[in-house]
Amino acid sequence: MFDVLYDWFWWDRVWLPVNLTWTDLEDRDGRVYAKASHLYVTAPYALAFLVVRYLFERFIATPLAMCAGIKQPVHQRLPERPVLERFYTSCCRNPGQSDIDGLSKKSSLSVRQVERWFRRRRNLDRPGVLKKFREASWRFTFYLLAFTGGIVALYDKDWFYDTQEVWTGFPKQSMLESQYWYYVLEMGFYGSLLFSITFDVKRKDFKEQIVHHLATLMLLSFSWCVNYIRIGTLVMLVHDSSDVLLESAKLFNYAKWERTCNSLFVVFAVVFMITRLVIFPFWLIHCTWVYPVHHYPPFFGYYFFNVMLVVLLFLHVFWAYLILRMVRKFLFGTMTGDERSDHEEEEEDDPTEEEENLQPLVNGAKRNSCFLSPPEDISQSKTLGSWRQCGDVVWNWLVMVWKQEGHGVETGSSRCGNRKFTVWKQEVHGVETGSSRCGNRRFTVWKQEVHGVEAGGSRCGNRRFTVWKQDVNGVETGSSQCGNRKFTVMQEITM
């Protein structure tokens, strides 16, 4: 049974054109051909890449990150909640509203406290900037070396400049030593990415990345077996050219070199569009789709190879869409990071994470969600202890604020829990404009007083906030909208 399946799998008509057999690709007359047995060596090379990656990230990437000011994030200790932890690990990381209500009763916590616990628990599982930097460093190093090696191996070849030369003398084209190592190292690297995919940073295009790695390995393996090596080397070179720029832009982004990151991103976007959406379909796919039929009639391998190339093209279109979204944000000044990255997911999951104590309800008291801002009349370098009222609960919240007015521009810094805010704003014709930063997030704000009512809008990432408030008898009342959430605020300050 096994012999029958083996013979069927390696049937000449599946892999080779008509009138060609595997005996035609045996080494003779000084010609050396690629063989399927050569692919076995890629598995130990993939494992070797994992070892080299570990050593590289520990002894090279980590010290480099420290020099760039990137450190391992320190998360706030999460209170032990056995009921919530059991649900998180066994059922769901993002519980629905009905699940939250049930967990609230079981754990004697308010609904808001349960939501906040799950949000913080998810934050603990998210990779930090240091992990992302090390991963990007490893990929950048490999792609740079692979692209450089590909240029060195191909610059003097005729098919590098004229794709019709790819099929000259096919399939009796002798394999070069440079082609052997280019293939083996690329396949070993992509194999290591599949092995490490469970502990690598998971981004929004996680499934697309798996499809890409599998399609790439299948293409490389098939092209190796049927001696499509020339076109295979061109496909690898086209992909490596833009990957180098992408990983380098990530490195500068994690290091907070914004101008350098933005410049590299623009170059990457241009190179990606040219190589993946112009050269790849109109040169390489055209080369594999049109020219081969001039030399031999189509066969199964011909269709299979081109279908896999089209799969990669669809992935390129998907990534081009993400890149264009980032370009739009970049042009309009609202780009905050990689569209695929977990940084965006964190903002979606936790746009306004407040630093409140996760304590159980005491004596049946209920704590309402509210947004409290420090008083407007704080002057030079003061520490204010004030009582705040929100709903039926009054508590003492210590806020440390300083601000200074200079040339009509109000600058300052405030601390709320473990978060530090740096703010600047300027009044222009009765309209207060400004920008503030909280951690890695940037807020753009405008507001205007109309008939004693302060109206305005602010943007944080992809979310828009609409706010109004009015002073009535010394009590500040208001309403704010954040996405689909609506907050009603009552605040009274007692000195």
N, C-alpha and C positions, 0 to 999 in steps of 0.2 A: 504494500500500500504506500509506504513511504517512498519507494523508488518510483512509483507511478506519479505521485505528486511532484517529486523532484524533477522528473523528466518533463512533466507538463509545465511546471513553472519556468524552466529554462528552455522551453521550446524555441527554436530559432525564429519562427514566424512572429512570436510575440516581441522579441527584443531586436531583431535585425531585419533589414529590408529583404526583399525577394532575391533569391539566388546567392544569399550569403549565409554562412554557417559559422559556428564557433571555431571551427578548425581554421577558418580564414584569419582569425585574430590570434593565432598562436605565434609566439616569438620565433622569427626566422629572418634571415638575410639582414641581420643587424637591426631589425625593427623590434621594439619592445612595446607591448600593448598592456593597457590596464586590465586587471583581472578582478573578479568579484572577491576572490580570496584576500586581496589587498585591503579590503574594507574592514577585516577583522581587527586590524591594528588600531582603528579609530576608537574602539572601546577603551583599551588601556590608556590611550592618549587623552580621552575625555576625563578619566579618573586622575591622570597626571595634571591636567589643567585645574582640577579642583584643588589639588594639593598646592600647586603654584599660586593659585588665587588666594588661598588661605594665608600663605606666607607673604604674598604681596600686600594684601589688605592689612595684615598685622604689622609688618615691619617697614612698609613704605607709605601706604595710603593713610594709615592712622597718624603717624608723625606729621605727614603733610597737612592733614586736616587740622591738627593742633596748631601748626604754624599759621593756618588761615583763620584761626579763631573758632573753629568748630569743635564742640565738645559733646560728650554723651549727655543727652537730656536727663534731668532729674525730675521724675514725676512725683506729684504729691501722693503721700501714702493714702491708699484707699481703705476706708473702714471695712471690717469684715462683715459681710452679709451672706451667710450660708445659703439662704433661700434664693437670693438673687444670683449668687455665683453658680449654684446648681442649675438654675434656668439658663444662665448665660452659656455654660459649657455644654449642656446636654440638649437644649432646645433651640434657642435663637439668640443672636447678638443684637437684633433690632426688634424687640417685642412690639406687638400692636397695642392699641389703646385698651382693649379688653384684657390682654395679658398684664398690662401695667396696673390696671385697676385691681386685678386679683392679687398680684404681687404686693401691692400697697397694703392690702388687708392682712396678708400673711406675715409681712415683715414689720408691721406697725409704723410704716413710713408714709409720708404724703406722696401723692402722685408725682409732684414736682421733684421730690427727693429720689424717687425710683428712677425717673427719667435721667436725672443728673448722675446717678450712680452708674447707669448703663453707658452714658456718654463718656464718663471718666474711665470706665472699664475698657471701652473700645479704644480710648486714647492710649492706654497702657500697651495694647497689642499693635498699635501703629508704629512703624519704623521711624527712628529719629533721623535727623539730618546727617549725623555721622555715618550711619549705615548706608544711607543713600550716596553719600560722598565716596565711601570706599567702593561701593558697587560701580558707580560711574567711573571712578579712577581705573578700575580693572578693565572695564569695557573700552574706555578711551585708549588705554595702553595697547590692548590687543588690536583694536581697529586701526590704530595708527601704524603699528608694525605690519599688519596684514596689508593695508593699503599701500604702504611703502614697498613691501615685498612684491605685491602684485604689479606695481609700476615697473620695478626692476626686472621682473620676469617677462613682461609683455611689451615693453617699449620698443624692442627691436624686432617684433613679430609682424608679419604682413597683415594678419587678420585683426590686429589691433587698430589698423587704420582703414581696412577694407573688409567688411563683414562677409563679402562673397568668398573670400579666401578661407573662411571657416570650413567650407565643404569641399575644398580642393583636395582630391585624393581620398575622400572619405570612403569607407571606414579605415582604410589602411594608412593611418596616421600614427607615427611612432610617438610614444609618450616621452616627454622630456622630464628630467629630474626636478626642475623647478615646478613643473605642473604637478608632479607627485606630491611634493611637500606642501604646495599651496592647497591642494585638495585635502590632504590628510589633516593638516593643522586646522583648516576651516571646519571640517566635519567634526574633529575632536572638540573644537570650541563650542559649536552649536550643540553637540552631545552633552557637554558639561552644563550648558544652560538648561537643558531639559532635566538633567539630574538635580540641579540646584533650584529648580523653579518653585519648589515647595517652601524654601526659606528665603528666596529673593524678595525684593520689594514688590508687592502686588499692586498693580496700577489698574486704571479703568479698562485698559485694553488687554487685560490678562488673558482672556480667551483668544483674542486675535494674535497675541504673542505666541501662544501654544500652536495655533494653526500655522503661523509663520515659520516657527522652528521645525515643525514636522514637514511642512511643504518644502522647506529648504533642504532638509536631510534627504527627503525622497528624491528631489531634483538632482542633488549632488550624487547620490548613490546610483540613480538611473543613468545619468550622463556619464558616470565613471564606467559602468558596465558596458554601455553601448558605444563607448569611445566618443561621446559628445564633449570631450574635455575642453576643446577650444572655446566653445560657446559658454561652457560652465565657468571658465576663468573670467570671461568678460562679465557675466552676471554677478559673480562675487565682487569684482572690482567696482562695479556700478553701485552696489549696495554699501560697500565699505566707505566710499567717498563721502556720503552724507552722514553716516553713523559717527564718523570721527568728529564732525562739527557738532552733532547733537550732544554727544557725551561731554565735549569740552564746554559747551554752553551750560550744561547741568552743573559742572564743577564750579564755574564762576558764579552761578546762581546760588548754590549752597554756601559759597564763600562770601556772598553779599557784595560781589563786584558787579553792580547792576549795569553800568555802562558797557563793560566788557561783555557781560552776558547778553545784553540786548543787541550789541553789534554782531556777536557770533550767531545769535538766533536769526537775525536778518540774513546773514550769509548762508546759514543752514537752510532756511526756508527757500532761498533762491536755488541753491544746489539741489535740494530735494526735489523741487518741482521740475528742474531740468533733467536730472538723472532718472528719477522714478516715473515721471509722467510724460517725458518726451523721449529721452534716449532709450529707456527700457521698452516701451511699447513700439515705437516707430523705427527703432534700429534693431534691437535684440529679438523681440517677438517677430518682427517682420523677417529677420534673418532665419529664424527657426520655422516660420510658417510658409514662406514663399520660396526661398532658395532650395531647400532639400528636394522638392518635387522635380526640380530640373535634373537631379542626379539619379533618383530612384522613386518608384511609386510609394504613396503613403502606406504606412503599416501601423500596427497598434501602438508601438513605442512612439511613433511620430505624433499621434494624437494625444497620448498620455503626457508627453513632455510639454506640449503646448498648453494643455489644459492646466497643468500645474503652474506654468508661467502666468496664465490668466488669473489663477487664484492669487498669486502674489500681486498682480496688478490691482485686483480689487482691494487687497489690503493696503496698497499704496494710496488708492483713492480715499479709503477711510482715514488713513493717517493725514493725508493732505487736507481733509475736512477739519480735523483737529488743529492742524497747523494754521489754516486760514482763520479759524476762530481766535487763535492766539494772536495772529497778525492784526485782526480787527481790534482786539483789546489793546494791543501794543500801540496802534495808531491813535486810539482814543484815550490812552493813558490809564486803562483799567486792567492791565495784565498783571496778575499776581503770582503766576507760576505755570508749570507744565500742566496742560489740559488733562494729561493722563495720570498725573501724580496723585498720591494720597494727600498732598497738601490741599488740593481742591476738595477731596472727600471730607477732610476734617472740617472745612469751612461749611460744607453742606450739613454735616451731621451736628456741628456744634458752633453755630454762628455767634451766639451771645452767651457763652458759658460764664456764669457768675460764680464768684468765689464765696460760697455760703457753706456753713457747717452742715454736715449730713447727720443731724441728730434726730432721733425718733420724736414723735409727737408727745408733748408733755401736757397732762391734764386735758386732753382733748383739744388743745389749741391748734388752730389751723393757720398755716402760713401761706399767704397769697403771693403769686408771682408778681414782681414789680420791678421797675427800673428806677433807681434813685441816682440822681446826679448831685455832686457837691454844690453848695451854695455859690451864688454868683459873686458875693461880696467879700471874697477872701483876698487879702492883700499880701504884702511881702512876707514870705516864709513864716507861715503859721501852722500849728497843729490844732485841729478842731475836733473836739469830742461833742457830738450832737446826737440828740434823740430823734429817730426817724419813725414816722407812722406810716404803715402801709396796710390797708384793710383794717382788721381788728387787732393787729399786733404792733407793739412798739418795742424797738430794740436800740441799743447803742452801737453806733458804727463809727469807728475811728478812721478818719481820712486825713492824710498828710498831703497838703497842696501848697505849691508856690507858683506865683506867676508875676510877670513884670510887664509893664506897659512901656514900650519904647517906639517912638515915632509912629504912634497909632497902631502898632502891631503888638498883640498880646501873646506872649510866649509863656510856657509853663510846663510843669511836670507834676503828675499826681500818682499816688500809689493806692491801690485798692486790693487788699489781700496780697497775693504774690505777683500781681500784674502791675506793670509800670506803663504809664501813658505819657507820651510826649506830644504836645499840642502847639500849633500856632494858628492864629486866625487874624483877620483884618476886616475892619468895617469899611465898606465902600458904598457910599450913597444910601446909607440906611440898611444895606444888605450885608450880613455877616458871613464871610466866606472863610474857609479854612481847610486844614488837612491834619489828621492825627494818625499816630501809629501805635498799635497795641500788639506787641510781639512781632509776628511776621505779617500782620494784617494792616492794610492802609484804608483809612476812611476819608471820603471826600464829603464835605458838608456845606449846605447853604441854608439860610433861614432869614426871614424877614418879619418884622412886626407890622401887623395890619390891624388897626382899630383896637390896639391893646392886646391882640391875640398874636402869639408868636407862632408862625407857620413855617414849615421848611421840609427839606428832604435830605436824606443822606444815603450814601452807597457804601456797602462793605462787600467786596468781592462781587458776586452775582446777585446780591440781595439788596433791595431798596427799602428804606425806612421812611415812612411819612409820619410827621410829628406835629402836634399842636398842643399848646398849654396856655393857661391864663391864670393870673393871680386874682384870687377872690378872698378878701378879708384876711390877707396874710397866708392863705392856704393855696398851694400850687396844685392845680388840678390839670389833668391832661389825658391824652390818649395817643398811643403810638401803634404803628402797624409794621410788622416785620414778616415779610412773606405772607403766609396764611395765619400767622399768630397775631392776636390783638391784645395789647396790654392797656389796662386802665390804671392810672396812677393817682394817688392822693398822698401828698407829702407835707408834713408840717415840721418846722425846725424850731427846736427850743434850745436856746443857748444856756 
